[in-house]
Amino acid sequence: MNTGVIERVTQFRDQYWERGEPGRDTPPRLAAALYHLWLGGLLLKLLGSSWDVAWHFKWLRDELAPPHMLNTAGTVIVVALTLFHTYTGYGADRTALRLMQWGTGVFLVALPIDLINHRVNGLDITSWSGSHALLYLGTAIMLAGAIRGWLRLYPDTRWRLPGLAALWFFFLENAWFPNQHQEYGVLEIASWDRGDPYAEPILLQFAADQIGRPVDRASIVQFSLPIADWVYPVWGLVAAALVLLVARRTIGRRWAATAVAAGYVAYRCLIWPLLAGVDFPLSAVPLFLVLIGLAVDAAHLGRVPAPVAAVLGAAAVTGLGYGGIWLQQSFDAAPPILYPSAFATFALLAALWVAADRLRGGTGRRKPPVTA
């Protein structure tokens, strides 16, 4: 079997490993294989990062922890693909390649910065640090390149739309990722209140020592929810709605935004029992994101001017989002939020939605997806 693998790798190298300019003609079979590898690498990064959040609410940080290694395996695949696109010119036009290169570069630069940050500042569990923001930014840029490459070059097969939806699922997950801090944090506090904290004593002691307190509820709250209550809804709803808006328009199907949002919620529901089964902390799941997808899709169904659709869509996202969070707080669990921040969420989302419409020509509706 090893001999067969070596032979296939050698054949691939002899056939495709040659210098070329971006955008060169790519055989459909090769384009499909390259972007399937993109999906595989991104899946490993997703699984690693999902495990990593739970890990950091239970144990002290460890650079060689299993979730870090899983994430690294996915990163290696993505970096290798970017190098292949760069050298051969296969599988990406110039714009897609630049996005892949810049995204990968930002991500790789952020890694040592994050390590230094942890060495200098000790425990940095919050997802909202500057070094983590660079990691999200790099991932978002490289994903934009992969999405453009898929739209331009992936062959017209039955996997074209599902694969594109999967890439937007990864994009949504990356945009929502920092909000998981609050989603884990609210249940971390609940675990302390019932006398069975998720976090190990060594982690609780370390977190308390950093703020000069004994291990008590106040230190647990500071460790679990150090972020202002307005951040969760403002960032989450605005970022999710904009991602789903662009996903709806590039996929070009009526309920595409709902499908992407539902896919993300389903994934979070799936990993919930898996983490519970191996005794890792649990998180609140943002079930209300399905409502955000529905609001974005509904905004594309009417025949009203684009600015009106944008304002109505922003109002629907804000109302359903804040209402959905309130319902989850009442009947299950959700992070605390500052409800008056709804005004900022609506105004910011409406302005960005209108700007997005103007950037794409002002139609706001029914533009077909980009084709090869």
Backbone hydrogen bonds, N-H to C=O, Kabsch-Sander energy under -0.5 kcal/mol:
donor,donor_aa,acceptor,acceptor_aa,energy
5,V,1,M,-2.1
6,I,2,N,-2.4
7,E,3,T,-2.3
8,R,4,G,-2.2
9,V,5,V,-2.5
10,T,6,I,-2.5
11,Q,7,E,-2.5
12,F,8,R,-2.6
13,R,9,V,-2.5
14,D,10,T,-2.5
15,Q,11,Q,-1.8
16,Y,12,F,-2.7
17,W,12,F,-0.6
17,W,13,R,-1.8
18,E,16,Y,-2.0
20,G,87,Y,-2.0
23,G,89,G,-1.0
23,G,92,A,-2.1
24,R,21,E,-1.3
24,R,89,G,-0.8
30,L,27,P,-0.5
31,A,27,P,-2.5
32,A,28,P,-2.5
33,A,29,R,-2.0
34,L,30,L,-2.6
35,Y,31,A,-2.2
36,H,32,A,-2.0
37,L,33,A,-1.8
38,W,34,L,-1.7
39,L,35,Y,-2.0
40,G,36,H,-2.2
41,G,37,L,-3.0
42,L,38,W,-2.6
43,L,39,L,-2.1
44,L,40,G,-1.9
45,K,41,G,-2.0
46,L,42,L,-2.4
47,L,43,L,-2.7
48,G,44,L,-2.5
49,S,45,K,-2.6
50,S,46,L,-2.5
51,W,47,L,-2.1
52,D,48,G,-2.0
53,V,49,S,-1.7
54,A,50,S,-1.2
55,W,51,W,-2.5
56,H,52,D,-2.2
57,F,53,V,-0.7
57,F,54,A,-1.0
58,K,55,W,-1.7
59,W,55,W,-3.1
65,A,62,D,-2.1
68,H,65,A,-0.6
69,M,65,A,-1.9
70,L,66,P,-2.3
71,N,67,P,-2.3
72,T,68,H,-2.4
73,A,69,M,-2.1
74,G,70,L,-1.6
75,T,71,N,-2.2
76,V,72,T,-2.6
77,I,73,A,-1.6
78,V,74,G,-2.1
79,V,75,T,-2.8
80,A,76,V,-2.5
81,L,77,I,-2.3
82,T,78,V,-2.3
83,L,79,V,-2.4
84,F,80,A,-2.2
85,H,81,L,-2.8
86,T,82,T,-2.3
87,Y,83,L,-2.6
88,T,84,F,-2.6
89,G,84,F,-0.5
89,G,85,H,-1.9
92,A,89,G,-0.6
97,L,93,D,-2.6
98,R,94,R,-2.3
99,L,95,T,-2.1
100,M,96,A,-2.4
101,Q,97,L,-2.9
102,W,98,R,-2.9
103,G,99,L,-2.7
104,T,100,M,-2.6
105,G,101,Q,-2.6
106,V,102,W,-2.8
107,F,103,G,-2.2
108,L,104,T,-2.6
109,V,105,G,-2.3
110,A,106,V,-2.1
111,L,107,F,-1.4
113,I,109,V,-1.2
114,D,110,A,-2.7
115,L,111,L,-2.1
116,I,112,P,-2.6
117,N,113,I,-2.5
118,H,114,D,-2.2
119,R,115,L,-2.1
120,V,116,I,-2.6
121,N,117,N,-3.0
122,G,118,H,-1.4
129,S,126,T,-0.8
133,A,129,S,-2.1
134,L,130,G,-1.7
135,L,131,S,-1.4
136,Y,132,H,-2.3
137,L,133,A,-2.6
138,G,134,L,-2.8
139,T,135,L,-2.2
140,A,136,Y,-2.6
141,I,137,L,-2.4
142,M,138,G,-2.4
143,L,139,T,-2.3
144,A,140,A,-2.0
145,G,141,I,-1.8
146,A,142,M,-2.2
147,I,143,L,-2.7
148,R,144,A,-2.2
149,G,145,G,-2.6
150,W,146,A,-2.5
151,L,147,I,-2.4
152,R,148,R,-2.2
153,L,149,G,-2.6
154,Y,149,G,-0.5
154,Y,150,W,-1.8
157,T,155,P,-2.0
160,R,157,T,-1.5
163,G,159,W,-2.3
164,L,160,R,-1.9
165,A,161,L,-2.7
166,A,162,P,-2.1
167,L,163,G,-2.0
168,W,164,L,-1.9
169,F,165,A,-2.1
170,F,166,A,-2.3
171,F,167,L,-2.0
172,L,168,W,-2.7
173,E,169,F,-2.5
174,N,170,F,-2.2
175,A,171,F,-2.2
176,W,172,L,-2.5
177,F,173,E,-1.5
179,N,176,W,-1.7
180,Q,176,W,-0.5
180,Q,177,F,-2.0
181,H,178,P,-1.5
183,E,179,N,-1.6
184,Y,180,Q,-2.8
185,G,181,H,-2.7
186,V,182,Q,-2.3
187,L,183,E,-0.6
188,E,184,Y,-1.9
189,I,185,G,-2.2
190,A,186,V,-1.4
191,S,187,L,-2.1
192,W,188,E,-1.7
193,D,189,I,-2.5
194,R,190,A,-1.7
195,G,192,W,-1.7
196,D,191,S,-2.4
200,E,58,K,-2.5
203,L,200,E,-0.8
204,L,200,E,-2.1
205,Q,201,P,-2.7
206,F,202,I,-1.9
207,A,203,L,-2.6
208,A,204,L,-2.2
209,D,205,Q,-2.6
210,Q,206,F,-1.6
211,I,207,A,-0.8
211,I,208,A,-0.8
212,G,209,D,-0.9
213,R,208,A,-2.4
216,D,214,P,-1.3
220,I,216,D,-1.9
221,V,217,R,-2.7
222,Q,218,A,-2.1
223,F,219,S,-2.1
224,S,220,I,-2.5
225,L,221,V,-3.1
231,V,228,A,-1.5
232,Y,228,A,-0.6
234,V,230,W,-1.9
235,W,231,V,-2.3
236,G,231,V,-0.7
236,G,232,Y,-1.6
237,L,233,P,-2.3
238,V,234,V,-1.7
239,A,235,W,-2.7
240,A,236,G,-2.4
241,A,237,L,-2.2
242,L,238,V,-2.1
243,V,239,A,-2.3
244,L,240,A,-2.7
245,L,241,A,-2.2
246,V,242,L,-2.2
247,A,243,V,-2.4
248,R,244,L,-2.6
249,R,245,L,-1.5
250,T,246,V,-2.2
251,I,247,A,-2.7
252,G,248,R,-1.7
256,A,253,R,-1.6
259,A,255,W,-2.1
260,V,256,A,-2.3
261,A,257,A,-2.5
262,A,258,T,-2.9
263,G,259,A,-2.2
264,Y,260,V,-1.9
265,V,261,A,-2.4
266,A,262,A,-2.7
267,Y,263,G,-2.1
268,R,264,Y,-2.3
269,C,265,V,-2.3
270,L,266,A,-2.0
271,I,267,Y,-2.4
272,W,268,R,-1.1
274,L,270,L,-0.9
275,L,271,I,-2.7
276,A,272,W,-2.1
277,G,273,P,-2.3
278,V,274,L,-0.8
278,V,275,L,-0.7
279,D,276,A,-1.6
280,F,275,L,-2.5
284,A,183,E,-1.9
287,L,285,V,-2.4
289,L,286,P,-1.9
290,V,287,L,-1.7
291,L,288,F,-0.8
292,I,288,F,-1.2
293,G,289,L,-2.1
294,L,290,V,-2.2
295,A,291,L,-2.3
296,V,292,I,-2.3
297,D,293,G,-2.4
298,A,294,L,-2.8
299,A,295,A,-1.6
300,H,297,D,-1.5
301,L,298,A,-1.5
302,G,298,A,-0.6
309,A,305,P,-2.4
310,A,306,A,-2.5
311,V,307,P,-2.2
312,L,308,V,-2.8
313,G,309,A,-2.7
314,A,310,A,-2.5
315,A,311,V,-2.3
316,A,312,L,-2.4
317,V,313,G,-2.6
318,T,314,A,-2.4
319,G,315,A,-2.7
320,L,316,A,-2.8
321,G,317,V,-2.5
322,Y,318,T,-2.5
323,G,319,G,-2.2
324,G,320,L,-2.6
325,I,321,G,-2.3
326,W,322,Y,-2.3
327,L,323,G,-2.3
328,Q,324,G,-2.2
329,Q,325,I,-2.5
330,S,326,W,-2.0
331,F,327,L,-2.5
332,D,328,Q,-2.2
338,L,229,D,-1.0
339,Y,337,I,-0.8
341,S,338,L,-1.6
342,A,339,Y,-2.1
343,F,340,P,-1.5
345,T,341,S,-2.4
346,F,342,A,-2.6
347,A,343,F,-2.3
348,L,344,A,-2.6
349,L,345,T,-2.5
350,A,346,F,-2.7
351,A,347,A,-2.1
352,L,348,L,-2.3
353,W,349,L,-2.6
354,V,350,A,-2.4
355,A,351,A,-2.2
356,A,352,L,-2.4
357,D,353,W,-2.1
358,R,354,V,-2.1
359,L,355,A,-2.2
360,R,356,A,-1.4
361,G,358,R,-1.1
362,G,357,D,-3.9
